[in-house]
Amino acid sequence: ERHRSVRTLRELGEAWAPDLVLVYQMSNDLDRIATALVGRAIDPEADLNAIPEPPAPPSDLDPTEIARQTTAYELMRSKLGPLVVDLRPQCDGREPGINAAAAARVEARFRGVIACGRELGATPMLVSFATAYPDPERPLPPEFAAALKRANSLLSSEGWRRWVRLGDECMRGVAEAEGVPVLEVATALDGRPELFVDQYHFTPEGHRLFATQLADQLEPRLRARAE
């Protein structure tokens, strides 16, 4: 219940009565997990799994949410954010303890949506996450690196990509344990930067290819479900 995706599905699920619930890992979850596990001083003896994540805003009228929608906020974030990030260390995704705690939180998100979807009578399916430069050892173009800094100031570009891989591993592990199919749409898009405007948002052509891959892999499953 504490994850926004589960709350949203509960709020909208009854009205929509979905037949399918597709779960696509996105970077917002990595941001919130990094804020909890990396963005604060942590007692070395602390239980990382017990550290709370930042609460979601109560509504779109929350003062913080309103401020984030202003032009001034976006200008300050885009111009000063990368400079501030360069002044502090970032997590490179190599710390086993933090990685294990992050993996547990990612798994909990997947399991939460799967359980909620099943409660609604829907069939849950997981969708693989595509990125422009998936290899943590490969340098990012400057504009991609700057965009990633603005989105997540706590993980280095290498750390962010290692956590994406960690999320994919968790996704497939949860899928196998829960008997849920994985739609491997990322196979056709991963590592093709011409299909992305930054590290994870698609261009129009990227969106078209993503939709085609999704439709092609859903079609036989929908046919089997109907039969």
N, C-alpha and C positions, 0 to 999 in steps of 0.2 A: 504493500500500500504506500510505502514511502517514496516510490519512484514515480516520476511524472507520467511515464508511459502507461503504467498500470492504472493510475488514477484516471487518466484520459480515457483509456479503454473502458473502464467501469462507467464513467460518466456518459460516454457516447454509445457504448455497446448495446444497451437495451433498445435505444431508438433505431440504431442502424441494423441490428440483428444480423451481423456478418456471418457469411458461410466460411470465410477464410480470414485469418489474421496473420499478416506478414510482418516479420520483425527484421528491420534493417539497422545494423549497428551504425551509429553516427558519432561524430566527435564530441557532441555535447556531453555524453556520458563520460568520456575520457576527461573532459574539463572538470566536471564535478568531482570525479574520483581523485584527480590530481590535486584539486583544492583541499580535499580532506587529508590526503596522505603525504603530500609534498609541500603544500602551501602554508605550513605552520611548523613551529618547533615541536618536536615529538620526543617524549621521554623514551630513551632506548629500551626501557623495560615495559613500555606500554603495549597493550594488546591492540595491534593495528586494526583488527576487525571490529573493535568496539568504538573506534573514532567516528563520530557522526559526520555526515556530509552537510554542506550548507543547505539550510531549508529553502524550499522553492518559494517564490513570492506568492502571497495569498491571492493576488489577482493582477490583471493587467493595469489596474489603477494604483498599484503599489507605487509609492514615490520613486523608488529605485528604478522600477521598470519604466516609468514615465521619463525619468532623466536619461535613461539609456536610448530613448527614441529621439533625443534632440540632436540637432546638427552639431552643437558645441561638443557634446559628449563624443560623437563619432570622430570629429576632427582631433580632439585631444587624444583619443585612443589610438588613432591611426598615426599621428605625428610623434607623440611622446611615448606611446607604449613600447615600440621596439627599442627605443633608447634606454628605457628603464630596465627592460628585460636583459639587455647586454651588461648591466651593472650587477647582476646577481646570478648565482649558479643555478643551473637547470638540471633536472633529473634526466639521466641518459638511458633509463630503462634497464639498468644492469644490476640493480639492488634486489637480491632474491627475496628478502622479507617484504619489501614494498610491492614487488611484483606479485607475490602470492596473495597479499591482501587485495590488490587491484583485481586479480583474477577472480577471487571470491565474490567481489562486488559485481563484476561483469556477469558472472554465472547467475547471481541472484536476480539480475535484471531480466535475463533471458527466461529463467524459470518463472518469474513473476508474470510475465506477459503470456507465456505458454499456459500457465494455470488459469489465468483470467480468461483467456480465449476459450479454453475448454469449458469453463463454467458457463460461458455464453452459448455453448453448443457449436462453436466454430472449430475449424481445423487449423491449428497453428503451423506455420512454416517459417523457417529462418532463411535469410537472404545474405549471401556473402558480400562483404564491404569492399568496394573498389577505390583505389587511390592512384594518383598520378605517378608517384615515385615510391613504390612499396619497399624497395631495398634500403635498409637503414644505413648502409655503407656508401650509398650513392649520394653525392651532393645535390642539394636542391637549387634550382635557379633562384637568384636573389629575390624576385618578386614573390615566388612561392614561399621562400623562407620567411619573408617579412609578413606575409598573410598568416602564416602559421603562428608566428610570434604574437600577432595581434589576437588570435583566437585562443591560444593557450600559452601563457607566459611562463608556466612552471615546468613544462617538458621541453627538452631540446628537440630539434627535428628528428634526431636519431631516436630519442626516447619516445617521441610520439609514434613513430613508425613501429618501434618494437612493441609498444602497447597495442597498436592496431593488430599486429601479429598475435599478440597475447589474446586479444579479444576474439580473433578468428579461431584460435585453438580452443578457447572456452566454448565458443558457439558450436563447434563440431562435437566437442565432448558432451555438451548438454543435449544436442540433437540426437546423438547415439543413445544416451541414457534415457531420454524421454520418448524415443521412437518417432522423432519429428524429422521430416525431410528438409534438406538444405538445397535451396535454389542457387546454383553456382553461377550467378550472372556476372560476377566479377571476373571470371576467366577471360571474357572477351574485352574487358575494359582496363584491367589492372596494368599499370606500367605503360599506359598510352597517354602521355601528357597533352597531346593535341585534343583529347576529348574532355579536358578539364580546364576550368578557369583559375583554379588554385589546386591545392593538394587533394581536395575531396568533393568540390562542387563541379557539376558537369556543365559543359557547353551545350547549346541546343542539339548538336549532333550526338554528344554523349548521352543526353537524355533520350534521344530517339533510339540509340543502340541499347541502352539500359531497358527501355520499355519493350523493345523487340525481344531481347533475351528473356525478360520476365514472362512475356506472353508465350513464347515458344516453350518454356519449361512448365508454365502453368497449364497449358492447353491439355496435355494428356492426363494430368492429374484431375482437372475439372471434368473431363470426359469420363474417367474412371469413377469419380464421385457420383456423377449423374447416373451412370449405369448401375 
